[in-house]
Amino acid sequence: MNAIQNPTQGHALCACDDPAFKAQIAGLQAMTATLNNSARHCEADSIYQNYCFGDGVQVAGQDGWEYTTPGDVWTRKVYVETEDSETSQKLTFTIRFGASPTPEAYAIDSKGNIWGTQE
């Protein structure tokens, strides 16, 4: 921390006490969060597009991405159809970003069954 001695008051001043400095830091943090979310959105789309939901399983539709701050877990509803069923099945597709270089992705139904594999 850089401190400058204030000769008139006898105590150290810190840049982190300056409201303008705090505003700059808050702006940079917001910008960083936006850039991180944008990069994660691209990565999530790529992981989703390359996910194999299983043999004979076709994606009939999907909802948009949902995530909470800090954005380490992204989910979307996916509707799939199988060759042996006339109705679509709703799955929750989840991507967990974390410390590992490769995010974990899986699709799960309401009964807890995992569908497909991450490519």
C-alpha positions in Angstrom: 0.0 0.0 0.0 1.4 3.4 -0.9 1.0 5.9 1.9 1.9 9.6 1.7 2.6 11.5 4.9 0.2 14.4 5.2 2.4 17.1 6.8 -0.5 19.2 8.0 -2.4 16.5 9.9 0.5 14.1 10.9 -1.1 10.9 9.6 -0.7 8.8 6.4 -3.0 9.1 3.5 -3.9 6.0 1.5 -5.1 6.0 -2.1 -7.7 3.3 -1.1 -9.4 6.0 1.0 -10.0 8.2 -2.0 -13.6 8.0 -3.3 -12.5 8.5 -6.9 -10.0 5.6 -6.5 -12.8 3.4 -5.0 -15.1 4.3 -8.0 -12.3 3.4 -10.4 -11.8 0.0 -8.7 -15.5 -0.7 -8.7 -15.7 0.1 -12.4 -12.8 -2.2 -13.2 -14.4 -5.0 -11.2 -17.6 -4.6 -13.1 -15.8 -4.6 -16.4 -13.9 -7.7 -15.4 -17.1 -9.5 -14.4 -18.6 -8.6 -17.8 -15.6 -9.8 -19.7 -15.5 -13.1 -17.7 -19.2 -13.7 -18.3 -18.8 -13.0 -22.0 -15.9 -15.5 -22.2 -17.8 -18.1 -20.2 -20.8 -17.6 -22.4 -18.7 -18.5 -25.5 -17.1 -21.5 -23.7 -20.5 -22.7 -22.4 -22.0 -22.5 -26.0 -19.0 -24.5 -27.3 -19.3 -27.2 -24.6 -23.1 -27.5 -25.1 -22.7 -27.8 -28.9 -20.1 -30.6 -28.5 -22.0 -32.5 -25.8 -23.3 -35.9 -26.8 -26.7 -36.5 -25.3 -26.7 -40.2 -26.3 -27.3 -42.5 -29.2 -30.6 -41.9 -30.8 -31.2 -38.7 -28.8 -32.0 -35.5 -30.6 -32.2 -32.0 -29.1 -35.7 -30.6 -29.8 -35.1 -27.2 -28.1 -33.4 -25.4 -25.3 -33.8 -22.4 -23.0 -31.2 -19.7 -22.5 -28.4 -19.8 -20.0 -28.9 -19.1 -16.3 -26.2 -18.4 -13.8 -25.6 -16.6 -10.6 -22.8 -14.4 -9.6 -19.9 -15.2 -9.6 -21.0 -17.4 -12.5 -19.2 -20.6 -11.7 -22.3 -22.8 -12.5 -24.3 -22.3 -15.7 -27.5 -24.2 -16.5 -30.1 -24.4 -19.2 -33.2 -26.5 -19.8 -32.8 -28.8 -22.8 -35.7 -30.7 -24.4 -34.7 -34.0 -26.1 -36.5 -36.7 -28.1 -35.5 -40.3 -28.3 -36.2 -42.8 -31.1 -38.5 -44.9 -28.9 -40.6 -42.1 -27.4 -43.1 -39.7 -28.9 -42.8 -37.1 -26.1 -39.8 -34.9 -25.3 -37.9 -35.2 -22.1 -36.7 -32.1 -20.1 -33.1 -32.2 -18.9 -31.1 -29.7 -17.0 -27.7 -29.1 -18.7 -25.1 -27.9 -16.2 -21.6 -26.6 -16.6 -19.4 -26.2 -13.6 -16.5 -23.8 -14.1 -13.8 -24.1 -11.5 -10.2 -24.4 -10.7 -9.6 -27.2 -13.3 -8.8 -26.2 -16.9 -11.7 -28.2 -18.3 -15.2 -27.3 -17.0 -17.4 -30.2 -16.0 -20.6 -30.6 -18.0 -23.6 -33.0 -17.6 -27.3 -33.4 -18.5 -29.6 -34.7 -15.8 -33.3 -35.6 -15.8 -35.8 -35.1 -13.0 -35.2 -38.6 -11.8 -31.4 -38.0 -11.4 -30.3 -39.9 -14.4 -27.3 -38.6 -16.3 -27.8 -38.4 -20.1 -24.9 -38.5 -22.5 -21.2 -37.6 -22.1 -19.0 -34.6 -22.4 -16.9 -34.6 -25.6 
